[in-house]
Amino acid sequence: MASHSKQTPMMQQYFAIKNQYPDAFLFYRIGDFYELFYDDAIKGSQMLELTLTSRNKSVSDPVPMCGVPHHAVQSYIDILVDKGYKVAICEQMEDPRLAKGMVKRAVIQLVTPGTQMPDSPGKQRDNNYLTAVDELNGQYHFAYTDLSTGEVWVTTLGSVDEVLNEMMSLQTKEIVVADNLPSDLADAFKPLSVLQSPQQLPEISAEVSYVRQDAANDGQKQVLARLVGYLLATQKRALAHLQKAVVYTPSQFLQMDHDAQVNLELISSRRNGNKRGSLLWVMDETRTAMGGRLLKQWLERPLLSEKEITARQDKVAALVDDYFQRVTLQEQLTKVYDLERLAGRIALGSANGRDLLQLKASLQQVPAIMDTLRQLKSHAFDNLLKTMDPVPEVADLISRAIVDDPPISVTEGDVIRDGYNEKLDQYRDTMHHSKRWIANLEAKERAATGIHNLKIGYNKVFGYYIEITRSNLDKVPEGRYERKQTLTNAERFITPALKDQERLVLEASEQSTALEYQLFTQVRGEIQKEIARIQTLAAQLASLDVLQGFAVIAEQYHYVRPTFVQHQQDLNIVDGRHPVVEKVLGANAYVPNSVTMDPETEILLITGPNMSGKSTYMRQLALAVIMAQCGSYVPATSAQMPLFDHIFTRIGAADDLLSGNSTFMVEMMEANDALMHATPRSLILFDEIGRGTATYDGMALAQAIIEYIHNHVRAKTLFSTHYHELTQLADTLPHLHNVHVGAAEENGQLVFLHRVEPGPADKSYGIHVAKLAGLPETVLQRADVILQQLEGKRRAVPAPVMQKVPAHQPAAVAENSEQQLALFRPETVVLTDSVERRVVDGLKDLDIGHMTPIQLMNQVDAWQQKLRRATNKKKDERAES
């Protein structure tokens, strides 16, 4: 980069601004373009696919440069911000025509991943959260906001893991931190693709004081100040739409960590990350963008209060029972725009005339919505009706001030309605009379000259002119006009009177345009005073929208209203269904299953073949719990359940590449999280625990975990397994019951019944499933032979010993190995010679869980060959003797 002292005044100005934003792309306004220079231009041209050129090409070291048109800049900014970069927008702060010397420029906004406004059609139903964290007094204080809506939340967390879980659940792209970030947080953030933005604590402003007034402690006040300070520093304007921070604790809601939300596919499908295939996909019948965002929040944070749940259920029931009013309500909500983000744009000063018309149209629907709610047979919405405010003054102001079809720009006129402002009407009258004057002048000059195609025109360069074709120039009286411009086929003239009229019109036009912009900003400013009322109304309409959506799916898919039992852990879901699978397959194709766990049943041990539906059965219970505690009806014939405080899941196999953990390590970490934090009011879903290690290791761990949950945790647990030996635990653990997913063999083919039935499964049908997957017949036949041999050897070993573990003794650390599966009892196996002993030892050490079928076949074949040779050798020796 060239020395600053050798640069032109403009480039010196550029460097002075760029040095304030070294970590951002600087979009530097020059006329109708935003230009990027030096490294910004080199990287920007690659990422934005722009032509890289240079400034001062004649010098030995030209300045790399690229640019984008000012009217298309937003799309280029969005590309960079989506890639995780910051963009500083540098504007000309004065009219270049009036500037003395260098045009003043300044950064008017810093756009960052956490402050980006998600206005594109595909993102209107998504929140974009900016987060902040501070450590104080040994605790972590965490806050987040969506700048586009002004919502703010704050909490205090006890560990780094809790901070990471909140960040991942919010899918934040940017976190605001102190310059001296604690080492534990710095290490935890390294693997994450989250932009860290240092921010010093700001001076206490009106926004800071307002947002943090309900903060519960000094740490929360500090992190909120840092968060709001960063918003003020990046947005460089008043933030009148920021709301008071809502203080929350994760334990106020049904808790699910990020992995559980992903495993259960609440918001997106694990397969492709899309909405389709998720619970949200089934439940989203909202009519507004703000309702769609609120539904996501409800799904991620179901309620724990039966009173709050029941209040939602009552509203859903009222809408379910009154079809015609519900349909009317849907039609009315469809005409309501995104009030939350409209309020945000108005507060930030970026709303245009069309935004105000959307606000007016939305407010005008509110009286009709209130009338529809009054017509419901139920009184469930009475309290809402008492507090709902249509904000009529704002709707009336917009109706009086803004034209019906305003342009996108608010600086070029034609925004304010006639009759709103007397001075503006005078300017418009002048311009209107001017047009009439011009028309009269044109007719007069045609009559005076006899030139019938004489015309009076206007352009921005030459102003008004009289145009006469070359063929008629001889008809113009000498000295009548003053020549202005020569064209190929015509001459243009002016007169003193025409110049006077031009000056009058241009003055009126300029003053009219300036006055219109001033009036528009005044109107917008008046609406800003009512932002809090609009935001309250937006929250009410969003909630109403979600509830009507619950009513729609309840009727459409035949869901039922669940009931809750708080004082006993009694769970009884009759003919439950998985809402997503049912929607994909259709109601007639899906096989419903009941989940019955009385207060004395704490664990259901689920066996059955692969692909038979064990995981679906487990997930459908969790989804029913989540739906119920959101206030929704659930997919079942009837449903009674306790209120759960936490859902733990271990479903599916995946590495954690960021932390370097294997599949089995992830499995054990998730299992440990449940064992350490679950309570008797929790729900645990464990799918195939122990499969990531050697067979007997896995079986031993699975049994120890089951025993620990049974004797110490006492949570409602669904535990699916292929270890059939574990089904014998029902004989020693009184609160464990066996169930299995049925399957049948018909003409050698495996048929899945998808029906959960009492008792254990008789076998795993693994080779049958492999056949369904299309494995070669020779492989399947060989596997069947090996299976029979292995099962024959297993029958030669006494059955595993299962002993009940005392409640006070952790199963996993018991001293007596008799508590675990007695997988091998060598003292009962008669080993006739060293060859047989080596084969048995090899079988004991065989790590089946980490072998491919071919490797297993080869190993068993090698053992067979050894045994055959040993047997043949013995036969030969006996024959010789």
ABEGO torsion letter per residue (X at the ends): XBBAAABBAAAAAAAAAAAABAABBBBBBBEABBBBBEAAAAAAAAAAGBBBBBBGAABABBBBBBBBBAAAAAAAAAAAAAAGBBBBBBBBABBAAABBEBBBBBBABBBBAAABBBABAAAAABBBBBBBBBBBGGBBBBBBBBAAAGBBBBBBBABAAAAAAAAAAAGBABBBBBABBBAAAAAAAAABBBBBBBBBBBBBBAAAAAAAAABABAAAAAAAAAAAAAAAAAAGBBBAABBBBBBBBAAABBBBBAAAAAAAGAABBAAAGBABGBAAAAABABABAAAAAAAAAAAABBBABAAAAAAAAAAAAAAAABAAAAAAAAAAAAABBBAAAAAAAAAAGABBAAAAAAAAAAAAAAAAAAAAAAABABAAAAAAAAABBAGAAAAAAAAAABBABBBABAAAEGABBBGABAAAAAAAAAAAAAAAAAAAAAAAAAAAAGBAABBBBBBAAAEBBBBBBAAAAAABBBGABBBABBBAABBBBBBAAAAAAAAAAAAAAAAAAAAAAAAAAAAAAAAAAAAAAAAAAAAAAAAAAAAAAAAAAAAAAGBBBBBBBAABBBBBBBGBBBAAAAAAAEAAABBBBBBBBBAABABBBBBEBBGAGAAAAAAAAAAAAAAAAAGBBBBBABBBBBBBABBBBBBEBBBBAAAGBBAAAAAAAAAAAAAAABBAABBBBBBGBGAABBAAAAAAAAAAAAAAAAAAAGBBBBBBBABAAAAAAAAABAABBBBBBBBBBBGGBBBBAGBBBBEBBABAGAAAAAAAAGBBAAAAAAAAAAAAAAAAAAAABBBBBBBBBBAABBAAABABAAABBBABBAAABBBABAAAAAAAAAAAABBAAABBAAAAAAAAAAAAAAAAAAAAAAAAAAAAX
